Amino acid sequence: MVSSEILDRLSATLASRRDADPTTSYVAKLFHKGQEAILKKVGEESFEVVMAAKDGDRRALVGEIADLWFHTLVLLAHEGLSHEDVLAELARREGISGIDEKASRPKD
């Protein structure tokens, strides 16, 4: 079984790419292009997840979800957040009904 430590290592790698040369690192290139480029990648990967699931291709689905997770980690890093922030939010929600949790959110 693969450990969640991969998220720690990946987060460290993403942090090290923040100021790297964008000509030598894909992640540095995304950071250099900014939020708009990162959001575009998250959107593209989200669509690819939906299409893989719709096609019933389990192997492609896993690969596309890995791509989506990766790009959302890039987005989190760009925003000064990490997977630990997401895990803390999931822990906060644990044991709370999804209906109740959604109802407790501030209304716009």
C-alpha positions in Angstrom: 0.0 0.0 0.0 1.2 3.5 -0.9 1.6 5.8 2.1 0.2 9.3 2.4 3.8 10.4 2.9 3.9 10.8 -0.9 1.8 14.0 -0.3 4.5 15.3 2.0 7.2 14.6 -0.5 5.2 16.0 -3.4 4.4 19.2 -1.4 8.2 19.6 -0.7 8.9 19.2 -4.4 6.3 21.7 -5.3 7.7 24.2 -2.8 11.2 23.8 -4.2 9.8 24.5 -7.7 8.2 27.8 -6.8 11.3 29.8 -7.7 12.9 27.4 -10.1 13.7 28.2 -13.7 10.4 27.8 -15.7 12.4 26.5 -18.7 13.6 23.5 -16.7 10.5 22.6 -14.6 6.8 22.1 -15.6 5.7 23.1 -12.1 7.9 26.2 -12.2 6.4 27.1 -15.5 2.9 26.8 -14.1 3.9 29.0 -11.1 5.5 31.5 -13.4 2.3 31.7 -15.6 0.2 32.3 -12.5 -3.2 31.4 -11.2 -5.0 31.6 -14.5 -2.8 28.9 -16.1 -3.1 26.7 -13.0 -6.9 27.1 -12.9 -7.1 26.2 -16.6 -5.1 22.9 -15.9 -7.4 22.1 -12.9 -10.4 22.6 -15.2 -8.9 20.5 -18.0 -8.0 17.7 -15.6 -11.5 17.8 -14.0 -13.1 17.3 -17.4 -10.8 14.4 -18.2 -11.7 12.7 -15.0 -15.4 13.0 -15.9 -14.8 11.6 -19.4 -12.7 8.7 -18.1 -15.4 7.8 -15.6 -18.1 8.1 -18.3 -16.1 5.9 -20.6 -15.8 3.3 -17.9 -12.0 3.1 -18.2 -10.9 2.4 -14.7 -7.2 2.6 -15.4 -7.6 6.0 -17.3 -9.8 7.2 -14.4 -7.1 6.5 -11.8 -4.5 8.3 -14.1 -6.7 11.3 -14.6 -7.6 11.6 -10.9 -3.8 11.5 -10.2 -3.4 14.4 -12.7 -6.2 16.3 -11.1 -4.9 15.8 -7.6 -1.4 16.9 -8.8 -2.7 20.1 -10.3 -4.9 20.8 -7.3 -1.8 20.5 -5.1 -0.1 23.0 -7.4 -3.0 25.3 -7.0 -2.9 24.9 -3.2 0.8 25.6 -3.2 0.3 28.7 -5.4 -2.2 30.0 -2.9 0.1 29.3 0.1 -1.9 26.3 1.2 -1.1 22.6 1.4 -2.7 19.1 1.4 -2.5 19.4 5.2 -5.1 22.2 5.0 -7.4 20.0 3.0 -6.9 17.0 5.4 -7.7 19.3 8.4 -10.9 20.3 6.7 -11.8 16.7 6.0 -11.1 15.8 9.6 -13.3 18.7 10.8 -16.1 17.4 8.7 -15.7 13.8 9.8 -18.8 12.4 11.5 -21.0 15.4 10.3 -23.8 14.7 7.9 -23.1 16.1 4.5 -26.5 17.7 4.6 -25.8 19.3 7.9 -22.3 20.4 6.9 -23.5 22.1 3.7 -26.3 23.8 5.7 -23.8 25.2 8.1 -21.8 27.0 5.4 -22.3 30.8 5.2 -24.8 31.9 2.6 -23.7 34.2 -0.2 
